[in-house]
Amino acid sequence: MNQSALIRPEWTPATIALMVLGFVVFWPLGLAMLAYIIFGDRLRGFKRDANDRADRWFAGCRRAGQNYRRHFSTGNVAFDDWREAELSRLDEERRKLDAMREEFDSYVRELRRAKDQDEFDRFMRDRKSRPADDNPVVDL
């Protein structure tokens, strides 16, 4: 941490003044400043550890979600078969919708390109058709 910073997690006149001001204005602000003074130097390690734990947890959830369909069984074979068929149907619908969205996006991109080209062509035609005396070029 930058030791020349005015507000750092130490008992400095600035941090004490901010803590007192925080208690006067709204007591949770003063309490937060007190916590920062006491525990602020541990905050970096805490943030890093919390982010690492969260990353591991989300990765585990993704793996569990992918394996859930294949390994979970209710014990009722008919229901499991129906569920697998429905999930497969929904996956197919999702693929179709993704393909349609991709087609639409490319269509919109092409429309924008065509519109931009048309505007540019119109600008160039107007520029060529105007008299040369309208905007004289000045060399500096």
Backbone hydrogen bonds, N-H to C=O, Kabsch-Sander energy under -0.5 kcal/mol:
donor,donor_aa,acceptor,acceptor_aa,energy
3,Q,1,M,-0.5
5,A,2,N,-1.2
8,R,6,L,-0.8
10,E,8,R,-3.2
12,T,10,E,-1.6
16,I,12,T,-2.5
17,A,13,P,-2.3
18,L,14,A,-2.4
19,M,15,T,-2.3
20,V,16,I,-2.6
21,L,17,A,-2.7
22,G,18,L,-2.4
23,F,19,M,-2.2
24,V,20,V,-2.1
25,V,21,L,-2.7
26,F,22,G,-2.4
29,L,26,F,-2.0
30,G,22,G,-0.8
30,G,26,F,-1.1
31,L,27,W,-2.3
32,A,28,P,-2.4
33,M,29,L,-2.3
34,L,30,G,-2.4
35,A,31,L,-2.5
36,Y,32,A,-2.2
37,I,33,M,-2.4
38,I,34,L,-2.3
39,F,35,A,-3.3
40,G,36,Y,-1.8
42,R,39,F,-1.2
43,L,40,G,-1.1
46,F,42,R,-2.1
47,K,43,L,-2.9
48,R,44,R,-2.4
49,D,45,G,-2.6
50,A,46,F,-2.8
51,N,47,K,-2.5
52,D,48,R,-2.3
53,R,49,D,-2.5
54,A,50,A,-2.5
55,D,51,N,-2.5
56,R,52,D,-2.3
57,W,53,R,-2.4
58,F,54,A,-2.8
59,A,55,D,-2.2
60,G,56,R,-2.1
61,C,57,W,-2.2
62,R,58,F,-2.3
63,R,59,A,-2.2
64,A,60,G,-2.6
65,G,61,C,-2.7
66,Q,62,R,-2.0
67,N,63,R,-2.2
68,Y,64,A,-1.6
69,R,65,G,-0.7
71,H,67,N,-2.2
72,F,68,Y,-2.0
77,V,75,G,-0.8
80,D,76,N,-2.5
81,D,77,V,-2.5
82,W,78,A,-2.4
83,R,79,F,-3.0
84,E,80,D,-2.4
85,A,81,D,-2.3
86,E,82,W,-2.6
87,L,83,R,-2.8
88,S,84,E,-2.3
89,R,85,A,-2.3
90,L,86,E,-2.7
91,D,87,L,-2.2
92,E,88,S,-2.2
93,E,89,R,-2.4
94,R,90,L,-2.5
95,R,91,D,-2.3
96,K,92,E,-2.3
97,L,93,E,-2.7
98,D,94,R,-2.5
99,A,95,R,-2.3
100,M,96,K,-2.6
101,R,97,L,-2.6
102,E,98,D,-2.2
103,E,99,A,-2.3
104,F,100,M,-2.6
105,D,101,R,-2.7
106,S,102,E,-2.1
107,Y,103,E,-2.2
108,V,104,F,-2.8
109,R,105,D,-2.3
110,E,106,S,-2.2
111,L,107,Y,-2.4
112,R,108,V,-2.5
113,R,109,R,-2.4
114,A,110,E,-2.6
115,K,111,L,-2.6
116,D,112,R,-2.7
117,Q,113,R,-2.5
118,D,114,A,-2.5
119,E,115,K,-2.5
120,F,116,D,-2.4
121,D,117,Q,-2.7
122,R,118,D,-2.4
123,F,119,E,-2.3
124,M,120,F,-2.5
125,R,121,D,-2.4
126,D,122,R,-2.7
127,R,123,F,-2.4
128,K,124,M,-2.3
129,S,125,R,-2.0
130,R,126,D,-1.1
134,D,131,P,-1.0
139,D,137,V,-0.5
